[in-house]
Amino acid sequence: MLVPFKKVSCPSCKGPVWRYGKDPESKLQRFRCKNLLCHRQFTPGKPSRKKNPIVICPRCGSGMHIFKKISDGIRFRCNNHLKKDHRHCNHKINIPLPGRAFNIASDPIQAIDSRLSIPFFWEKLHFSKSTVSLALYFAVFKALPAPEVAEIMHTVFNINISHDTITRWTHKTALNLHTHLGPLQIPYSKNKHLFVDETKFKVRGKTRWVWVAKDSRFDSLQSWFLSPRRSTEYARNLFNIAFTSSPSLWKSLIVSDGLWSYPSALGDLNFDLEHNYLRYVGWDSKPNNNRLERQWSTFKTNSSRYRGFKSDLGLWSFITNQVYLHNYFKPNLRLDNLTPAQSVNLKLPYCLSTWKLFTKFL
């Protein structure tokens, strides 16, 4: 509301004022007191700022201030972080935005819109199940792009299939495997490590980050997630998916690189950061993320044939197929040529080959 200039006076000393430009936020008239001992600046009619919540440090009882703003909340740090004596405390916590709560995913499929692809309807397909499974063998087991698979099916088997059809089959395969198998549940074991890391892929020229958590005992990929950027929000989803599928991971030692989003996310999940979290500082430190880095090499090598992906669903389907191929169908030399699923004694249908077992879940 505009206030007449002649009726405006300083709210502190009640003295005369003059105009002092426009307020940059509200674009209202700003005034300044003429009194040399006051010189207060104010803007009549400007709405008051929202006060930040008062947060008390749960570790030492001191006050906390805003450290940074995250994607879905505010990160606070203890006021005693500058103390050099016994009062020193560098504790940080995340508070959701007013009127909101942290939206934490419990399933990797929540990273995409799964309604874009529907399950197989074999009675409506123009091709037999053996033809579909053979095309998917090249697309999933050998990670060949759809145009190459279509060329192989035409040249070798004289079957004409469009590459768009093979792409849809690959998407449906990832959704079916995720529905019928789900993330691998692993039992508790001593000295267990959970390696976490993220890497980037390209979707139509835009960066997408793939987050993965890998178990050290059974060499299984426990959780994965897809995001447009790196932040605490998506690291929180990665850990919650792993803890939901395998509660035994709550007692494991989590190893990560220097990305601050990992301890920030674990703090939101009430994880024991002081005893069960380790940030490695170099490739020669032990433990480190070398095993997960080698897994990234496999993913990158297989995805290089695609020269980028056309949609988030395509990237998610590729990563999901590779995860289930690693956990359920691919023998592991570290596990005496057993798959991670076999090493945890998971009962699966008996088949003469992993390809035949793969067709059971289409």
PLY file of the C-alpha trace (Angstrom):
ply
format ascii 1.0
element vertex 362
property float x
property float y
property float z
element edge 361
property int vertex1
property int vertex2
end_header
0.00 0.00 0.00
1.38 3.42 -0.97
1.92 5.86 1.91
1.82 9.68 1.27
5.28 11.23 1.59
4.20 14.01 3.97
2.78 11.50 6.46
5.92 9.37 6.61
8.25 9.70 9.57
11.12 7.66 10.91
9.82 4.71 12.94
12.83 4.97 15.30
13.20 8.66 16.14
9.99 10.05 14.58
12.10 12.55 12.63
11.72 13.75 9.01
12.75 11.55 6.12
13.62 11.78 2.43
13.14 9.47 -0.51
15.96 6.95 -0.93
15.24 5.09 -4.18
13.21 1.94 -4.75
13.43 -1.23 -2.72
14.98 -3.90 -5.03
12.72 -6.71 -3.74
9.26 -5.12 -3.40
9.81 -2.20 -5.86
8.22 0.13 -3.27
9.47 3.55 -2.25
12.30 3.44 0.26
13.00 6.23 2.78
15.93 7.31 4.93
15.91 9.33 8.13
17.45 12.85 7.98
18.68 12.66 11.54
22.49 12.24 11.43
22.38 10.14 14.59
19.76 7.75 13.15
19.98 7.39 9.35
17.57 4.45 9.42
16.38 3.07 6.10
12.90 1.56 5.79
10.21 0.75 3.21
6.55 1.35 4.27
4.16 -1.38 3.15
6.89 -3.96 2.52
5.84 -7.42 3.78
7.95 -8.72 6.62
10.47 -11.42 5.90
9.77 -14.95 6.97
11.91 -15.80 9.95
14.04 -18.90 9.74
13.22 -21.65 12.23
15.20 -21.73 15.45
17.20 -24.97 15.46
19.09 -26.38 18.44
22.07 -28.65 17.89
21.10 -32.15 19.10
24.73 -32.94 19.96
25.83 -30.00 22.14
22.66 -27.95 22.70
24.00 -24.79 21.03
22.18 -22.77 18.40
22.55 -23.48 14.69
22.75 -21.26 11.62
22.03 -21.79 7.93
24.98 -23.51 6.26
23.51 -23.93 2.76
20.23 -24.53 0.98
19.68 -27.96 -0.54
17.16 -29.02 -3.18
14.36 -29.89 -0.75
15.36 -28.26 2.53
17.87 -26.18 4.49
21.16 -27.43 5.93
22.09 -26.06 9.37
25.48 -26.10 11.10
26.28 -25.75 14.80
27.41 -22.30 15.97
30.29 -23.89 17.88
32.13 -24.96 14.74
34.67 -22.13 15.27
35.48 -23.07 18.85
38.96 -24.48 19.33
38.46 -26.02 22.78
36.25 -28.76 24.18
33.15 -26.86 22.99
33.99 -27.46 19.32
31.08 -29.02 17.40
30.70 -29.21 13.62
27.42 -31.09 13.59
25.09 -30.50 10.61
21.45 -31.44 10.09
18.90 -31.00 7.28
15.47 -29.50 7.90
12.74 -29.80 5.23
11.17 -26.65 3.86
8.24 -25.24 5.90
5.09 -27.28 5.38
6.91 -30.07 3.56
8.60 -33.36 4.29
11.45 -35.21 2.64
10.12 -37.34 -0.23
12.28 -40.47 -0.01
12.05 -43.16 -2.71
11.92 -46.83 -1.73
12.13 -48.34 -5.23
14.41 -47.60 -8.22
11.39 -47.45 -10.52
10.34 -44.18 -8.85
13.08 -42.43 -10.83
11.03 -42.68 -14.07
7.46 -42.76 -15.33
6.90 -46.52 -15.63
3.55 -46.00 -17.38
5.42 -45.38 -20.62
5.92 -49.11 -21.08
3.42 -51.94 -20.59
4.06 -55.65 -19.88
4.21 -58.30 -22.57
0.92 -59.58 -24.01
2.02 -62.73 -25.79
-1.35 -63.44 -27.39
-1.22 -60.07 -29.18
2.37 -60.31 -30.43
3.12 -61.16 -34.07
6.29 -63.01 -33.01
6.78 -66.17 -30.99
8.29 -66.16 -27.51
11.46 -67.84 -28.82
11.94 -65.03 -31.37
11.46 -62.35 -28.71
13.81 -64.07 -26.28
16.47 -64.50 -28.99
16.33 -60.79 -29.86
16.53 -59.91 -26.18
19.57 -62.17 -25.78
21.50 -59.91 -28.14
20.00 -56.73 -26.65
20.49 -57.58 -22.95
23.23 -60.21 -22.65
25.42 -58.71 -25.38
24.24 -55.06 -24.92
23.77 -54.51 -28.66
21.76 -51.49 -29.87
18.36 -52.17 -31.41
19.41 -51.44 -35.06
22.21 -54.01 -34.82
19.88 -56.60 -33.30
17.34 -55.99 -36.08
20.09 -56.49 -38.69
21.23 -59.76 -37.08
17.67 -61.10 -36.95
17.14 -60.25 -40.64
20.53 -61.45 -41.93
20.96 -64.64 -39.92
17.38 -65.75 -39.16
15.46 -64.03 -42.01
13.08 -62.37 -39.52
12.10 -58.74 -40.09
11.74 -56.78 -36.85
11.90 -53.01 -36.61
14.42 -51.52 -34.20
11.58 -49.58 -32.48
9.93 -52.89 -31.63
13.15 -54.26 -30.16
13.56 -51.06 -28.13
10.07 -51.49 -26.66
10.85 -55.12 -25.85
14.00 -54.04 -24.01
12.03 -51.53 -21.91
9.40 -54.14 -21.08
12.12 -56.62 -20.13
13.59 -54.23 -17.57
10.17 -53.61 -16.03
9.33 -57.33 -15.96
12.65 -58.28 -14.37
12.19 -55.59 -11.76
8.62 -56.74 -11.06
9.32 -60.49 -10.89
12.77 -60.47 -9.27
13.33 -57.16 -7.51
16.54 -56.02 -5.78
18.55 -58.86 -4.32
18.15 -59.32 -0.56
21.39 -60.27 1.16
21.89 -61.67 4.69
24.07 -60.20 7.42
27.79 -60.94 7.41
30.73 -59.55 9.37
33.04 -56.87 7.96
30.53 -56.00 5.24
31.20 -52.89 3.13
28.72 -51.01 0.98
30.41 -49.05 -1.81
28.49 -46.09 -3.23
29.33 -43.91 -6.20
27.76 -42.00 -9.08
28.65 -41.41 -12.72
27.12 -39.51 -15.61
25.52 -40.58 -18.87
24.03 -38.57 -21.71
20.32 -38.48 -22.62
19.76 -36.38 -25.76
22.84 -34.37 -24.90
21.77 -33.68 -21.31
23.61 -35.05 -18.29
21.99 -37.75 -16.20
23.56 -39.16 -13.05
23.35 -42.87 -12.23
23.80 -43.77 -8.54
24.77 -47.32 -7.55
25.48 -49.10 -4.26
27.47 -52.36 -4.31
27.92 -54.95 -1.57
31.42 -56.27 -0.83
30.58 -59.73 0.49
28.33 -61.01 -2.32
29.46 -58.53 -4.99
25.84 -57.62 -5.69
24.41 -54.32 -6.89
22.01 -53.43 -4.11
20.40 -50.21 -5.31
20.48 -47.82 -8.23
18.80 -44.55 -9.06
18.64 -42.04 -11.92
18.70 -38.26 -11.40
19.23 -35.03 -13.37
21.83 -33.72 -10.88
23.88 -34.64 -7.83
22.28 -33.65 -4.53
21.36 -34.94 -1.09
17.84 -35.73 -2.27
18.98 -38.46 -4.67
21.71 -39.85 -2.41
19.00 -40.25 0.22
16.91 -42.27 -2.26
19.90 -44.51 -3.06
20.53 -45.43 0.58
16.86 -45.87 1.45
16.37 -48.33 -1.45
19.36 -50.37 -0.26
18.20 -50.38 3.37
14.64 -51.28 2.36
15.65 -54.28 0.23
18.33 -55.51 2.68
17.94 -54.30 6.29
21.25 -56.00 7.16
23.05 -53.13 5.40
22.24 -50.86 8.34
25.23 -52.46 10.12
27.64 -52.28 7.19
30.51 -49.85 6.68
29.59 -47.42 3.91
32.49 -46.27 1.75
32.19 -43.24 -0.54
34.27 -40.53 -2.18
34.37 -36.87 -1.17
30.86 -35.93 -2.31
29.26 -34.26 0.72
25.75 -35.45 -0.29
26.48 -38.95 1.04
26.99 -38.09 4.75
24.24 -35.48 4.46
21.77 -38.11 3.20
22.83 -40.71 5.78
22.28 -38.17 8.55
18.68 -37.72 7.39
18.18 -41.49 7.65
19.61 -41.59 11.21
22.56 -43.72 10.15
25.53 -44.09 12.51
27.94 -41.79 10.67
30.49 -41.69 13.46
31.28 -45.41 13.38
29.93 -46.84 10.10
30.85 -44.27 7.46
34.22 -43.87 5.72
35.33 -41.34 3.13
38.36 -42.60 1.21
40.89 -40.00 0.07
42.80 -41.82 -2.69
42.97 -44.91 -4.87
45.65 -46.41 -2.61
43.61 -46.06 0.60
41.91 -49.14 2.00
39.03 -49.70 1.73
38.24 -47.76 -1.45
35.75 -47.79 -4.32
37.93 -49.60 -6.84
35.52 -52.51 -7.15
32.62 -50.22 -7.99
34.83 -48.22 -10.38
35.46 -51.45 -12.33
31.70 -51.95 -12.51
31.38 -48.48 -14.03
33.91 -49.56 -16.66
31.62 -52.44 -17.65
28.59 -50.16 -17.87
30.46 -47.52 -19.87
31.89 -50.08 -22.31
28.47 -51.61 -22.98
26.77 -48.21 -23.31
29.39 -46.80 -25.70
27.71 -48.67 -28.58
24.55 -46.62 -28.03
26.34 -43.25 -28.41
23.94 -41.73 -25.88
20.33 -42.52 -25.00
17.15 -40.98 -26.34
15.09 -40.99 -23.12
15.35 -41.43 -19.38
13.36 -44.66 -19.74
15.96 -45.99 -22.18
18.85 -45.22 -19.81
16.97 -46.62 -16.81
16.12 -49.79 -18.74
19.74 -50.26 -19.80
21.04 -49.87 -16.23
18.29 -52.09 -14.80
18.95 -54.88 -17.31
22.67 -54.71 -16.53
22.00 -54.83 -12.78
19.78 -57.92 -13.00
22.16 -59.55 -15.47
24.96 -59.07 -12.93
22.94 -60.19 -9.88
20.99 -63.16 -11.27
22.34 -64.42 -14.60
26.08 -63.74 -14.91
28.59 -66.04 -13.14
31.10 -64.20 -10.98
34.75 -65.25 -10.74
35.00 -63.73 -7.27
32.17 -66.05 -6.14
33.61 -69.26 -7.68
31.57 -68.86 -10.88
28.33 -68.44 -8.96
25.96 -65.55 -9.43
25.31 -63.27 -6.43
21.80 -64.76 -6.26
23.23 -68.28 -6.02
25.76 -67.21 -3.39
22.93 -66.09 -1.07
21.07 -69.41 -1.72
18.17 -67.80 -3.55
15.87 -70.46 -5.02
15.33 -69.94 -8.75
13.84 -72.31 -11.37
16.30 -74.89 -12.64
17.35 -74.35 -16.28
20.14 -75.70 -18.43
21.42 -72.21 -19.26
21.15 -68.66 -17.93
19.41 -67.64 -21.14
16.62 -70.17 -20.49
16.38 -68.92 -16.92
16.18 -65.38 -18.27
13.14 -66.27 -20.41
11.24 -67.43 -17.30
10.88 -63.79 -16.16
9.77 -62.16 -19.42
0 1
1 2
2 3
3 4
4 5
5 6
6 7
7 8
8 9
9 10
10 11
11 12
12 13
13 14
14 15
15 16
16 17
17 18
18 19
19 20
20 21
21 22
22 23
23 24
24 25
25 26
26 27
27 28
28 29
29 30
30 31
31 32
32 33
33 34
34 35
35 36
36 37
37 38
38 39
39 40
40 41
41 42
42 43
43 44
44 45
45 46
46 47
47 48
48 49
49 50
50 51
51 52
52 53
53 54
54 55
55 56
56 57
57 58
58 59
59 60
60 61
61 62
62 63
63 64
64 65
65 66
66 67
67 68
68 69
69 70
70 71
71 72
72 73
73 74
74 75
75 76
76 77
77 78
78 79
79 80
80 81
81 82
82 83
83 84
84 85
85 86
86 87
87 88
88 89
89 90
90 91
91 92
92 93
93 94
94 95
95 96
96 97
97 98
98 99
99 100
100 101
101 102
102 103
103 104
104 105
105 106
106 107
107 108
108 109
109 110
110 111
111 112
112 113
113 114
114 115
115 116
116 117
117 118
118 119
119 120
120 121
121 122
122 123
123 124
124 125
125 126
126 127
127 128
128 129
129 130
130 131
131 132
132 133
133 134
134 135
135 136
136 137
137 138
138 139
139 140
140 141
141 142
142 143
143 144
144 145
145 146
146 147
147 148
148 149
149 150
150 151
151 152
152 153
153 154
154 155
155 156
156 157
157 158
158 159
159 160
160 161
161 162
162 163
163 164
164 165
165 166
166 167
167 168
168 169
169 170
170 171
171 172
172 173
173 174
174 175
175 176
176 177
177 178
178 179
179 180
180 181
181 182
182 183
183 184
184 185
185 186
186 187
187 188
188 189
189 190
190 191
191 192
192 193
193 194
194 195
195 196
196 197
197 198
198 199
199 200
200 201
201 202
202 203
203 204
204 205
205 206
206 207
207 208
208 209
209 210
210 211
211 212
212 213
213 214
214 215
215 216
216 217
217 218
218 219
219 220
220 221
221 222
222 223
223 224
224 225
225 226
226 227
227 228
228 229
229 230
230 231
231 232
232 233
233 234
234 235
235 236
236 237
237 238
238 239
239 240
240 241
241 242
242 243
243 244
244 245
245 246
246 247
247 248
248 249
249 250
250 251
251 252
252 253
253 254
254 255
255 256
256 257
257 258
258 259
259 260
260 261
261 262
262 263
263 264
264 265
265 266
266 267
267 268
268 269
269 270
270 271
271 272
272 273
273 274
274 275
275 276
276 277
277 278
278 279
279 280
280 281
281 282
282 283
283 284
284 285
285 286
286 287
287 288
288 289
289 290
290 291
291 292
292 293
293 294
294 295
295 296
296 297
297 298
298 299
299 300
300 301
301 302
302 303
303 304
304 305
305 306
306 307
307 308
308 309
309 310
310 311
311 312
312 313
313 314
314 315
315 316
316 317
317 318
318 319
319 320
320 321
321 322
322 323
323 324
324 325
325 326
326 327
327 328
328 329
329 330
330 331
331 332
332 333
333 334
334 335
335 336
336 337
337 338
338 339
339 340
340 341
341 342
342 343
343 344
344 345
345 346
346 347
347 348
348 349
349 350
350 351
351 352
352 353
353 354
354 355
355 356
356 357
357 358
358 359
359 360
360 361
